[in-house]
Amino acid sequence: MISEMKRSMQNRTVEWVFSSGKEYADPFNEVELGAVFIDPDGEESFVPAFWAGGNFWGIRYASHKLGKHCFRTVCSDTSNPDLHGLEGILEVIPYMGENTLLQHGPLRVSRDKRYLEHIDGEPFFWLGEAWWMGLVKRLPWPEGFKTLTADRVEKGFSVIQIVAGLYPDMAPFDPRGVNEAGFPWEKDYSRINPAYFDMADRRIHWLVQNGLVPCIVGSWGYFIEFAGEETMKKHWRNLVARYGAYPVVWCLAGEVLMPYYLFPVRSDPQKLEEYRTRTRSGWTEVARYLRSIDPYHHPITAHPGGPGARNMVDDPSLIDIDMLQPPHNDLHGIPEAVNQVIKSRAALPKMPTLIGEVSFESEHGRNFENVQRLAFWTSILNGSLGHTYGANGIWQVNTRTQPYGPSPHGMHYGFIPWDEAMKLPGSTQLSLGKRLLERYHWWKFEPQLEWIEPHWTQEDYFKPYAAGIPKETRFIYIPSPGTSLSKVKGIEPGVSYHAFYFDVRLGEEYDLGTVVPDEKCEWKPPHPPIIQDWVLVMEAKG
């Protein structure tokens, strides 16, 4: 039977709803539904359906390929004519809107494994933010969620890291983890709560509608102990079915190998290692399952709770982006962040590198905007594909009347409400950096310490950093107030550079005119206008 023919623009999500006249005692666990889609090139893909509650299932689909896409449903209960063997057609027409995310399509890893790009080849700069608990009702829909989204869009953020209901920093089924429809799962993990995900749908859709990529974190890592590996696979199947048609990035889990905060194994080195070995094996199987069921092949990463998503699974080839998590340790965390980026860039298999959490602004009564700038610029100029910012008050969603409260260890991270944390200056200053970088071929930048003197070393991480493209662009970050460059070296003969200082706090530029090197092809830049950190930009004329 042919269902109605639908029409949709490229990269937009289309949904079909199927209802069963046949009753099931436990439809979530008794029935698996999906559809085989055939695109205009004749390529087949299997798209899983999600249980929508009662006797209803939904299938969502999107494509960048123009033309007719045909599908046929496949149900585990082949005797049910309401679900099995139904056919439909979708005609995909050109996208005519102004949403750059939909104009260029979903993300993939570039061929050289250095950065992310859209499906049409347009490079994608990751400026993310951790909204770990952004689906809870403390960030109210629609007013609160839309307000925070609008602020981040205006500032140029491109990714939101958000947890799909199984949260960090609380026990399972803590009341702080509910949205307007309750918890995402029944308390015995017997089945999902579709109404929870209906409310989550509105938020995820709103992010995409506003050009933000949802980086969907399936759960916090310790839930594989609470719920089990098979439940985590069912959880991910539901997420792929719900959100795979959107331009998303998958994050396998948060702090993948970390035991729950009150587990006694944390204080026993042998048992802790046994726990990590066991959970790494379990998450490896979940990652393998996720890769096998995602028809869109979205990039997969993991929030590691330490150095390297690639280290969170037994098979690093299951990971596409090496997400890092240096400590929340103010200026003292910068050396570890730098070392993690460099080590990741040198590791095999080669994959893009990204700091996914470091020194949330104002956390621990420190980590202020100067630390945000340091973490951003030192990681970018060492080869990161982008950077994730975080703010105390936003990740846990404090409100004036309902602050998050104590963590399992009994202490509070802070009381600043999310709508005040939204205005912390670090978010603006990182967005200024992103906008500057996007004026150039940032994805081709490579570290170039030989260009400057002095430069940072493992004895002093607060000396200048340099990266860029020979004969084209040079970026030099000067982190320490009062530190100046003694020289820029190796200026290519025949290349004329124009230079300016970029104020990383305010975004203002101070023109230095044409660079005039000496006979050694070296140049002594003038001192920056004031004592603070700066970026010196040299751009080849023409």
Phi, psi and omega per residue, in radians:
M1 nan 2.293 3.129
I2 -1.596 2.131 3.054
S3 -1.381 3.124 -3.096
E4 -1.052 2.546 3.054
M5 -1.431 2.326 3.141
K6 -1.992 2.807 3.103
R7 -2.300 2.441 -3.132
S8 -2.655 2.683 3.057
M9 -1.365 2.791 3.125
Q10 -0.886 2.428 2.997
N11 1.171 0.061 3.045
R12 -1.565 2.510 -3.102
T13 -1.451 2.314 3.083
V14 -2.050 2.495 -3.102
E15 -2.197 2.410 2.957
W16 -2.004 2.402 3.104
V17 -1.965 2.305 -3.138
F18 -2.102 2.372 3.114
S19 -2.086 2.569 -3.111
S20 -1.922 2.250 2.999
G21 -1.326 -0.319 3.112
K22 -1.479 2.322 -3.117
E23 -1.539 2.510 3.051
Y24 -2.196 2.441 3.127
A25 -1.169 -0.623 -3.100
D26 -2.472 1.328 -2.995
P27 -1.059 -0.604 -3.121
F28 -1.059 -0.721 -3.077
N29 -1.664 -0.346 -3.086
E30 -1.555 -0.431 -2.985
V31 -2.178 2.287 2.931
E32 -2.059 2.261 -3.100
L33 -2.219 2.584 3.049
G34 -2.864 -3.019 3.137
A35 -2.548 2.454 3.010
V36 -1.568 2.019 3.110
F37 -1.736 2.468 3.040
I38 -2.084 2.049 -3.079
D39 -1.492 3.064 -3.078
P40 -1.061 -0.349 3.090
D41 -1.544 0.021 -3.134
G42 1.494 0.085 3.136
E43 -1.407 2.396 -3.129
E44 -1.776 2.552 3.013
S45 -2.569 2.544 3.120
F46 -1.771 2.110 -3.101
V47 -1.869 2.028 -3.137
P48 -1.256 2.643 3.065
A49 -1.709 2.780 3.043
F50 -1.971 2.526 3.059
W51 -1.294 2.176 -3.068
A52 -1.759 0.145 -3.103
G53 1.756 2.598 -3.140
G54 1.047 -2.272 3.106
N55 -1.883 0.606 -3.075
F56 -2.081 2.493 3.050
W57 -2.346 2.627 3.123
G58 -2.158 2.536 3.034
I59 -2.195 2.225 3.138
R60 -2.028 2.506 -3.050
Y61 -2.611 2.584 3.020
A62 -2.657 2.729 3.115
S63 -2.716 2.647 3.027
H64 -1.597 -0.114 -3.088
K65 -1.515 2.247 3.136
L66 -1.358 2.577 3.078
G67 2.056 -2.909 -3.066
K68 -1.553 2.299 3.069
H69 -2.029 2.180 -3.127
C70 -1.877 2.614 3.076
F71 -2.452 2.795 3.036
R72 -2.457 2.230 -3.086
T73 -1.313 2.614 3.098
V74 -2.288 2.074 -3.113
C75 -2.030 2.511 3.093
S76 -1.106 -0.473 3.023
D77 -1.672 1.543 -3.054
T78 -1.190 -0.199 -3.136
S79 -1.505 -0.046 -3.094
N80 -1.655 1.834 -3.086
P81 -1.231 -0.251 3.109
D82 -1.374 -0.298 -3.069
L83 -2.131 -0.532 -3.014
H84 -1.790 2.319 3.016
G85 1.427 0.250 3.104
L86 -1.406 2.533 -3.073
E87 -2.116 2.678 3.127
G88 -2.742 2.918 -3.113
I89 -2.340 2.387 3.026
L90 -2.153 2.237 3.025
E91 -1.769 2.117 3.134
V92 -1.703 2.173 -3.119
I93 -1.989 2.889 -3.096
P94 -1.030 2.510 3.067
Y95 -1.315 2.310 -3.048
M96 -2.044 0.097 -3.082
G97 -1.566 -2.948 -3.077
E98 -1.970 0.100 3.121
N99 -1.319 1.942 -3.062
T100 -1.106 -0.504 3.116
L101 -1.145 -0.689 3.111
L102 -1.425 -0.486 3.068
Q103 -1.092 -0.742 -3.038
H104 -1.736 -0.288 3.046
G105 1.571 3.140 -3.073
P106 -1.140 3.015 -3.018
L107 -1.661 2.707 3.010
R108 -2.606 2.922 3.073
V109 -1.429 2.401 3.129
S110 -1.129 2.805 -3.090
R111 -1.058 -0.593 -3.126
D112 -1.496 0.061 3.060
K113 1.119 0.486 -3.078
R114 -1.833 -0.442 -3.019
Y115 -2.698 3.105 3.057
L116 -1.767 2.609 3.056
E117 -2.462 2.832 3.025
H118 -1.298 2.935 -3.109
I119 -1.085 -0.382 3.116
D120 -1.606 0.080 3.096
G121 1.658 -0.058 3.114
E122 -1.222 2.152 3.129
P123 -1.051 2.553 -3.085
F124 -2.129 2.071 3.099
F125 -1.587 2.108 -3.120
W126 -1.504 1.835 2.866
L127 -2.024 1.735 -3.020
G128 -1.813 2.962 3.012
E129 -2.497 2.499 3.139
A130 -1.521 1.836 2.962
W131 -1.866 1.071 -2.979
W132 -0.849 -0.793 -3.064
M133 -1.861 0.579 -3.070
G134 -1.206 -0.157 3.109
L135 -1.674 0.007 3.140
V136 -1.448 2.865 -3.049
K137 -1.361 -0.131 3.024
R138 -1.141 -0.438 2.962
L139 -1.731 1.542 -2.878
P140 -1.165 2.498 3.028
W141 -1.738 2.330 0.071
P142 -1.692 -0.322 -2.909
E143 -1.053 -0.929 -3.050
G144 -1.160 -0.823 -3.095
F145 -1.089 -0.742 -3.123
K146 -1.208 -0.592 3.107
T147 -1.117 -0.834 -3.138
L148 -1.152 -0.709 3.101
T149 -1.044 -0.819 -3.104
A150 -1.064 -0.698 3.132
D151 -1.102 -0.776 -3.109
R152 -1.231 -0.603 3.079
V153 -1.140 -0.781 3.133
E154 -1.033 -0.629 -3.106
K155 -1.452 -0.142 3.060
G156 1.648 0.264 3.044
F157 -1.129 2.697 -3.083
S158 -2.235 -0.241 -3.081
V159 -2.422 2.467 2.999
I160 -2.130 2.094 3.092
Q161 -1.566 2.038 -2.952
I162 -2.438 2.382 -3.043
V163 -1.591 2.374 -3.051
A164 -1.494 0.900 2.900
G165 1.722 -0.394 -3.129
L166 -1.863 1.628 -2.735
Y167 -1.614 2.830 2.988
P168 -1.403 2.930 2.890
D169 1.117 0.402 3.071
M170 -2.764 2.770 3.064
A171 -1.278 2.716 3.058
P172 -0.970 2.410 3.096
F173 1.117 0.471 2.925
D174 -1.143 2.365 -3.094
P175 -1.002 -0.370 3.137
R176 -1.227 -0.194 -3.093
G177 -1.675 0.184 -3.103
V178 -1.563 2.684 2.860
N179 -1.899 -2.861 -3.045
E180 -1.094 -0.288 -3.109
A181 -1.979 0.190 3.075
G182 1.819 -2.584 -3.135
F183 -1.586 2.783 3.139
P184 -1.295 -0.401 -3.118
W185 -2.279 2.696 2.923
E186 -1.105 2.693 -2.988
K187 -1.198 -0.269 3.039
D188 -1.730 0.165 -3.123
Y189 1.029 0.510 -3.134
S190 -1.375 -0.521 3.128
R191 -2.843 2.801 3.096
I192 -1.323 2.914 2.987
N193 -1.849 1.719 -3.071
P194 -0.994 -0.554 -3.099
A195 -1.134 -0.575 3.070
Y196 -1.030 -0.820 -3.087
F197 -1.290 -0.429 3.006
D198 -1.064 -0.725 3.105
M199 -1.229 -0.664 3.090
A200 -1.109 -0.621 3.128
D201 -0.922 -0.747 -3.075
R202 -1.073 -0.712 -3.107
R203 -1.261 -0.787 3.133
I204 -1.086 -0.777 3.119
H205 -1.052 -0.686 -3.111
W206 -1.151 -0.686 3.083
L207 -1.035 -0.863 -3.113
V208 -1.127 -0.724 3.137
Q209 -1.035 -0.453 -3.141
N210 -1.776 0.266 3.013
G211 1.424 0.280 3.134
L212 -1.795 2.324 3.106
V213 -1.438 2.103 3.014
P214 -1.327 2.119 2.943
C215 -1.662 1.750 -2.966
I216 -1.547 1.994 3.103
V217 -1.548 2.054 -3.023
G218 -1.034 -0.792 -3.124
S219 -2.953 3.051 2.933
W220 -1.439 2.632 -2.915
G221 -1.003 -0.613 -3.039
Y222 -1.242 -0.136 3.111
F223 -1.201 -0.297 3.075
I224 -1.206 -0.408 3.033
E225 -1.412 -0.707 -3.127
F226 -1.223 -0.754 -2.979
A227 -1.869 -0.462 -3.138
G228 1.711 2.756 -3.076
E229 -1.097 -0.737 -3.097
E230 -1.151 -0.650 3.086
T231 -1.143 -0.677 3.104
M232 -1.117 -0.604 3.072
K233 -1.159 -0.723 3.096
K234 -1.137 -0.655 3.101
H235 -1.065 -0.785 -3.129
W236 -1.225 -0.586 3.084
R237 -1.088 -0.709 3.098
N238 -1.102 -0.722 -3.134
L239 -1.173 -0.736 3.110
V240 -1.087 -0.733 -3.138
A241 -1.158 -0.682 -3.113
R242 -1.296 -0.760 -2.890
Y243 -2.115 -0.034 -3.128
G244 -1.102 -0.481 3.134
A245 -1.331 -0.160 3.052
Y246 -1.565 2.810 3.085
P247 -1.391 1.420 -3.017
V248 -1.937 2.917 2.872
V249 -2.057 2.401 3.115
W250 -1.629 2.299 2.998
C251 -2.022 1.963 -2.973
L252 -0.885 -0.854 3.128
A253 -2.927 2.904 3.087
G254 -1.757 2.417 -3.111
E255 0.746 1.078 -2.831
V256 -0.918 -0.798 -2.991
L257 -1.772 0.151 -3.116
M258 -1.448 2.213 3.064
P259 -1.171 2.803 3.045
Y260 -0.974 2.580 -2.944
Y261 -0.968 -0.537 -3.071
L262 -1.813 0.103 3.104
F263 -1.182 2.296 -3.132
P264 -1.127 -0.335 -3.124
V265 -1.082 -0.338 -3.107
R266 -1.087 -0.447 -3.100
S267 -1.769 0.070 -3.133
D268 -2.083 1.831 -3.043
P269 -0.959 -0.707 -3.112
Q270 -1.191 -0.826 3.139
K271 -1.174 -0.555 3.097
L272 -1.134 -0.741 3.123
E273 -1.165 -0.648 3.080
E274 -1.107 -0.720 3.101
Y275 -1.059 -0.813 -3.107
R276 -1.129 -0.691 3.113
T277 -1.106 -0.741 -3.121
R278 -1.179 -0.815 -3.093
T279 -1.271 -0.571 3.069
R280 -1.067 -0.720 3.099
S281 -1.097 -0.771 3.138
G282 -1.114 -0.779 -3.137
W283 -1.220 -0.482 3.041
T284 -1.074 -0.755 3.134
E285 -1.192 -0.635 3.088
V286 -1.149 -0.726 3.110
A287 -1.097 -0.720 3.121
R288 -1.105 -0.723 3.113
Y289 -1.128 -0.786 3.127
L290 -1.008 -0.797 -3.138
R291 -1.102 -0.597 -3.070
S292 -1.313 -0.460 -3.049
I293 -1.764 -0.154 -3.105
D294 -1.494 1.880 -3.106
P295 -1.245 -0.244 -3.069
Y296 -1.696 -0.196 3.109
H297 0.991 0.795 3.082
H298 -1.129 2.606 3.092
P299 -1.026 2.473 -3.141
I300 -2.018 2.342 3.010
T301 -2.373 -3.031 3.075
A302 -2.630 2.487 3.080
H303 -1.522 1.986 -2.757
P304 -1.548 -0.356 -2.983
G305 1.188 0.530 -3.093
G306 2.730 -2.778 -3.052
P307 -1.407 1.850 2.848
G308 1.718 1.945 3.005
A309 -1.023 -0.578 -3.124
R310 -1.050 -0.413 -3.124
N311 -1.548 -0.024 -3.084
M312 -1.535 -0.135 3.134
V313 -2.305 2.790 -3.138
D314 -1.306 -0.372 -3.118
D315 -2.139 1.701 -3.084
P316 -1.067 -0.330 3.135
S317 -1.166 -0.213 3.082
L318 -1.373 -0.168 -3.097
I319 -1.882 2.416 3.140
D320 -1.821 -0.503 -3.103
I321 -2.230 2.206 -3.135
D322 -1.521 1.539 3.104
M323 -1.324 2.423 -3.108
L324 -2.056 2.749 3.091
Q325 -2.459 1.431 3.014
P326 -1.162 2.935 -3.044
P327 -1.299 2.785 3.046
H328 -1.504 1.266 -2.928
N329 -2.260 0.636 3.043
D330 0.930 -2.483 3.138
L331 -1.074 -0.488 -3.105
H332 -1.209 -0.308 3.121
G333 -1.470 -0.225 -3.087
I334 -1.104 -0.801 3.105
P335 -0.978 -0.739 3.128
E336 -1.143 -0.681 3.104
A337 -1.090 -0.799 3.127
V338 -1.061 -0.814 -3.107
N339 -1.122 -0.660 3.130
Q340 -1.130 -0.736 3.133
V341 -1.101 -0.801 -3.108
I342 -1.122 -0.767 3.134
K343 -1.113 -0.722 3.131
S344 -1.117 -0.740 -3.115
R345 -1.113 -0.470 -3.111
A346 -1.579 -0.193 -3.020
A347 -1.399 2.805 3.045
L348 -2.093 2.557 -0.033
P349 -1.185 2.645 -3.106
K350 -1.218 2.363 3.089
M351 -2.728 2.767 3.097
P352 -1.046 2.590 -3.101
T353 -1.945 2.502 -3.085
L354 -2.690 2.300 2.942
I355 -1.455 2.029 -3.056
G356 -1.724 -0.154 3.052
E357 -2.937 2.245 3.045
V358 -2.858 2.303 2.927
S359 0.787 1.100 3.101
F360 -0.926 2.375 -3.042
E361 -1.059 2.273 3.126
S362 1.287 0.020 3.098
E363 -1.196 2.525 -3.137
H364 1.095 0.385 -3.134
G365 1.210 0.379 -3.140
R366 -2.725 -2.595 -3.126
N367 1.042 0.773 -3.031
F368 -1.413 -2.917 -2.905
E369 -1.095 -0.504 3.113
N370 -1.116 -0.627 3.106
V371 -1.231 -0.627 3.089
Q372 -1.078 -0.752 3.124
R373 -1.135 -0.758 3.125
L374 -1.031 -0.839 -3.114
A375 -1.100 -0.725 -3.121
F376 -1.123 -0.982 -2.995
W377 -1.242 -0.635 3.135
T378 -1.217 -0.590 3.104
S379 -1.285 -0.759 -3.122
I380 -1.090 -0.776 -3.084
L381 -1.367 -0.045 2.967
N382 -1.809 0.115 2.974
G383 1.926 0.186 3.089
S384 -1.213 2.571 3.125
L385 -1.337 -0.107 -3.095
G386 2.889 -2.736 -3.037
H387 -2.786 2.546 3.035
T388 -1.919 2.208 3.090
Y389 -1.682 2.688 3.027
G390 -2.537 2.672 -3.139
A391 -2.312 2.299 3.012
N392 -1.076 2.245 -3.074
G393 1.876 -0.534 3.100
I394 -1.618 -0.804 -3.049
W395 -1.033 -0.618 -3.128
Q396 -1.788 -0.086 3.110
V397 1.024 1.286 2.952
N398 -1.346 2.531 2.918
T399 -2.152 2.904 -3.142
R400 -1.105 -0.669 -3.102
T401 -1.605 -0.297 -3.090
Q402 -2.485 1.303 3.035
P403 -1.120 2.751 -3.051
Y404 -0.986 -0.758 -3.140
G405 1.711 -2.984 -3.031
P406 -1.274 2.558 2.984
S407 -1.325 2.970 -3.140
P408 -0.958 -0.492 3.122
H409 -1.364 -0.081 3.002
G410 1.776 -0.182 -3.107
M411 -1.829 2.757 3.122
H412 -1.696 2.541 3.043
Y413 -1.466 -0.349 3.141
G414 2.633 2.902 -3.019
F415 -2.047 0.033 -3.100
I416 -1.076 2.210 3.135
P417 -1.189 2.708 -3.075
W418 -1.061 -0.610 -3.077
D419 -1.354 -0.252 2.938
E420 -1.520 -0.726 3.109
A421 -1.051 -0.540 3.104
M422 -0.983 -0.477 -3.060
K423 -1.688 0.040 3.094
L424 -1.010 2.455 -2.948
P425 -1.194 -0.371 -3.106
G426 -1.040 -0.638 -3.116
S427 -1.127 -0.675 3.096
T428 -1.190 -0.728 -3.055
Q429 -1.209 -0.607 3.055
L430 -1.232 -0.616 3.114
S431 -1.172 -0.571 3.053
L432 -1.101 -0.701 3.103
G433 -1.115 -0.737 3.110
K434 -1.055 -0.795 -3.111
R435 -1.105 -0.651 3.084
L436 -1.119 -0.844 -3.108
L437 -1.076 -0.637 -3.096
E438 -1.219 -0.137 3.027
R439 -1.346 -0.184 -3.043
Y440 -2.223 3.061 3.090
H441 -1.424 1.144 -3.021
W442 -1.030 -0.548 -3.079
W443 -1.224 -0.215 3.088
K444 -1.714 -0.037 -3.106
F445 -1.114 2.470 2.991
E446 -2.281 2.548 3.063
P447 -0.994 2.430 -3.060
Q448 -2.474 1.154 -3.081
L449 -1.131 -0.441 -3.137
E450 -1.162 -0.155 3.139
W451 -1.390 -0.294 -2.960
I452 -2.327 2.732 3.040
E453 -2.577 2.138 -0.011
P454 -1.374 3.040 3.019
H455 -2.462 2.897 -3.087
W456 -1.148 2.639 3.037
T457 -2.454 3.065 3.104
Q458 -1.264 -0.114 3.005
E459 -1.582 -0.375 -3.129
D460 -2.650 1.781 -3.102
Y461 -1.452 0.022 -3.060
F462 -1.945 0.357 2.939
K463 -1.598 2.984 -3.004
P464 -1.113 2.688 3.085
Y465 -2.074 2.618 3.122
A466 -2.477 2.541 3.051
A467 -2.754 2.873 3.087
G468 2.740 -2.741 -3.088
I469 -2.216 2.072 3.141
P470 -0.916 2.419 3.116
K471 1.171 0.165 -3.103
E472 -2.311 -1.084 -3.020
T473 -2.520 2.416 3.018
R474 -2.243 2.234 3.033
F475 -2.010 2.250 3.139
I476 -2.247 2.074 3.116
Y477 -1.737 2.218 -3.133
I478 -1.927 1.705 -2.951
P479 -1.384 -0.584 -2.986
S480 -1.582 2.213 3.064
P481 -0.973 2.258 3.119
G482 1.588 -0.261 3.100
T483 -1.423 2.290 3.113
S484 -2.178 2.806 3.095
L485 -1.369 2.332 3.020
S486 -1.403 -0.534 3.105
K487 -2.886 2.650 2.885
V488 -1.819 2.253 -2.966
K489 -1.995 2.902 2.999
G490 1.125 0.570 3.106
I491 -1.206 2.161 -2.984
E492 -1.171 2.271 3.083
P493 -1.031 2.402 3.104
G494 1.522 -0.099 3.114
V495 -1.832 2.173 3.127
S496 -1.776 2.122 -3.103
Y497 -1.839 2.505 2.903
H498 -1.827 2.461 -3.052
A499 -2.248 2.649 2.988
F500 -2.686 2.667 2.987
Y501 -1.557 2.384 3.106
F502 -1.918 2.150 3.117
D503 -1.363 1.884 -3.052
V504 -1.255 -0.187 3.094
R505 -1.568 -0.739 -2.985
L506 -1.984 -0.243 -3.135
G507 1.425 0.131 -3.135
E508 -1.431 2.679 -3.131
E509 -2.041 2.449 3.128
Y510 -2.075 1.872 -3.006
D511 -1.206 2.339 3.106
L512 -1.948 0.003 3.102
G513 1.282 -2.724 -3.111
T514 -1.403 2.353 3.096
V515 -1.309 2.235 3.117
V516 -2.034 1.682 -3.128
P517 -1.320 2.782 3.085
D518 -1.504 -2.973 -3.078
E519 -1.169 -0.306 3.090
K520 -1.588 0.145 -3.082
C521 1.094 0.655 3.127
E522 -2.133 2.753 -3.095
W523 -2.491 2.349 3.070
K524 -1.738 1.832 -3.138
P525 -1.199 2.643 3.019
P526 -1.207 2.848 3.092
H527 -1.108 2.552 3.021
P528 -1.059 2.820 -3.056
P529 -1.075 -0.686 -3.139
I530 -2.399 2.930 -3.103
I531 -1.453 1.812 3.063
Q532 -2.964 -3.060 3.033
D533 -1.420 2.585 -3.059
W534 -2.484 2.796 2.902
V535 -2.005 2.208 3.010
L536 -1.687 2.162 -3.134
V537 -1.946 2.284 3.016
M538 -2.124 2.109 -3.114
E539 -2.113 2.302 3.139
A540 -1.172 2.318 3.140
K541 -1.174 2.370 3.112
G542 1.411 nan nan
